[in-house]
């Protein structure tokens, strides 16, 4: 995480707070996640070199850049964000050509056209298991996502899902774009 300086991904008015273990506002009702929460989620995700990742609710792009660092240049990281201004800021801040920031497509959750993914990280709170994202998870893939105020890890093995719960967390709401 230290390889991707959080300051690069924060607006000027909060950059001085970069070292706080707290979520920081990045505008548009969104936040840059608390570093300890990001560390917990990444540990559950089990990243590896050369992985294909979907980062949903990428916000500032900080977590996407960390995933790019962990995956290395042979990886393919796809970040999806709904707020156009945050998409542009993320693109400016991320300096890894293997990390691609997409504006969320109206009516679609995730990036089904780029699936399957080895790993899916969701940084916004859903009401329940986001089935649209489960469908984008590859064989033996792992998704880490908060829903119902709890962090969950989903591992796909063929048609089966192993879902485990990993404590209470707070996030901004996941804005479902499928109508």
C-alpha positions in Angstrom: 0.0 0.0 0.0 2.9 2.4 0.7 4.0 2.1 -2.9 0.9 4.0 -3.9 1.0 7.3 -2.0 -2.5 8.1 -0.8 -1.9 11.8 -1.2 -1.9 11.5 -5.0 -5.5 10.3 -4.9 -7.0 12.9 -2.6 -8.4 16.4 -3.3 -6.2 19.3 -2.0 -8.5 20.1 0.9 -7.9 16.7 2.6 -4.4 15.8 1.4 -3.0 16.9 4.8 -5.1 14.1 6.5 -3.6 11.4 4.2 -1.9 9.6 7.2 -5.2 9.2 9.2 -6.6 5.7 9.4 -10.0 7.1 8.4 -12.1 7.4 5.2 -11.6 10.8 3.6 -14.1 12.7 1.5 -13.2 12.9 -2.2 -16.4 14.8 -3.3 -19.7 13.8 -4.8 -20.7 12.0 -1.5 -17.8 9.5 -2.0 -14.8 8.6 0.2 -11.3 7.3 -0.1 -11.5 4.2 2.1 -9.8 3.9 5.5 -6.4 2.3 5.0 -6.9 -0.5 7.6 -10.2 -1.4 5.8 -8.4 -1.6 2.5 -5.7 -3.8 4.0 -8.3 -6.1 5.5 -10.1 -6.4 2.1 -6.9 -7.0 0.2 -5.9 -9.8 2.6 -9.3 -11.5 2.0 -8.9 -11.0 -1.8 -5.6 -13.0 -2.0 -4.2 -11.0 -4.9 -1.5 -12.5 -7.1 0.8 -11.5 -9.9 -0.8 -11.5 -13.3 -4.4 -11.5 -12.0 -7.5 -10.1 -13.8 -9.4 -7.8 -11.4 -12.6 -5.8 -11.3 -12.6 -3.0 -8.8 -16.2 -1.8 -8.4 -16.8 1.7 -6.9 -13.2 2.7 -7.5 -13.7 6.3 -6.3 -10.3 8.0 -6.2 -8.5 5.1 -7.9 -6.2 4.5 -4.9 -7.3 0.9 -4.3 -7.1 0.3 -8.1 -3.5 1.5 -8.1 -2.7 -0.7 -5.1 -4.2 -3.7 -7.0 -2.1 -2.8 -10.0 1.0 -2.7 -7.8 0.2 -6.2 -6.3 -0.7 -7.7 -9.7 2.3 -6.2 -11.5 2.5 -5.3 -15.2 1.2 -8.7 -16.3 -2.1 -8.1 -14.6 -5.2 -6.5 -15.9 -7.0 -4.2 -13.5 -10.4 -2.8 -14.5 -11.8 -0.1 -12.2 -15.4 1.0 -12.5 -16.7 4.3 -11.1 -20.1 6.0 -11.6 -19.0 9.7 -11.0 -17.4 11.1 -14.2 -15.2 13.6 -12.3 -13.8 10.8 -10.2 -13.1 8.7 -13.3 -11.1 11.5 -14.7 -9.2 12.2 -11.5 -8.4 8.5 -11.2 -7.1 8.3 -14.7 -4.8 11.3 -14.0 -3.5 9.8 -10.7 -2.9 6.2 -11.9 0.5 5.7 -13.7 0.2 2.0 -14.5 -0.8 1.3 -18.1 -2.3 -2.1 -17.0 -4.9 -0.3 -14.8 -7.9 0.8 -16.8 -10.5 3.1 -15.3 -14.0 2.9 -16.8 -17.1 5.1 -16.4 -19.9 2.8 -15.2 -22.2 2.0 -18.1 -25.8 3.0 -17.4 -27.9 -0.1 -16.6 -24.9 -2.3 -15.9 -23.2 -3.3 -12.6 -19.6 -4.2 -13.2 -18.0 -5.0 -16.6 -19.7 -8.1 -17.9 -18.0 -7.6 -21.3 -14.6 -8.0 -19.8 -15.5 -11.0 -17.6 -14.5 -13.4 -16.2 -12.3 -11.9 -13.4 -10.0 -13.7 -11.0 -10.8 -11.2 -8.3 -13.6 -8.7 -7.7 -13.3 -6.0 -5.1 -16.4 -4.0 -4.2 -15.8 -0.8 -2.2 -19.4 0.2 -1.6 -22.2 -1.3 0.6 -24.8 -3.4 -1.2 -28.1 -4.5 0.4 -27.3 -8.2 -0.4 -25.1 -10.4 -2.5 -24.6 -8.6 -5.8 -25.5 -11.4 -8.1 -24.6 -9.5 -11.3 -21.0 -9.4 -10.0 -21.0 -13.1 -9.0 -21.8 -13.8 -12.7 -18.6 -12.0 -13.6 -16.4 -14.1 -11.3 -14.2 -16.7 -12.9 -13.6 -20.3 -11.8 -11.8 -20.3 -8.4 -12.3 -16.6 -8.3 -12.7 -14.5 -5.2 -15.0 -11.5 -4.6 -14.7 -9.4 -1.5 -17.8 -7.2 -1.0 -19.7 -5.5 1.9 -23.4 -6.1 2.1 -25.9 -5.9 4.9 -23.3 -4.0 7.0 -20.9 -7.0 7.0 -17.8 -7.8 4.9 -18.1 -11.0 2.9 -15.8 -13.1 0.9 -17.2 -15.2 -2.0 -15.2 -18.0 -3.6 -16.5 -19.6 -6.7 -15.9 -23.3 -7.4 -17.8 -24.4 -10.4 -21.5 -23.7 -9.8 -20.9 -23.5 -6.0 -20.2 -20.4 -3.9 -18.5 -20.5 -0.6 -19.5 -17.3 1.3 -17.8 -16.3 4.6 -18.5 -13.3 6.8 -15.7 -11.1 8.1 -17.0 -8.5 10.6 -18.9 -5.2 10.5 -17.9 -2.3 8.2 -19.4 0.9 7.0 -19.2 2.1 3.4 -20.9 4.5 1.1 -23.9 2.8 -0.6 -23.4 0.8 -3.8 -25.4 2.6 -6.4 -26.9 -0.2 -8.6 -27.1 1.0 -12.1 -29.2 -1.9 -13.4 -32.8 -0.9 -13.6 
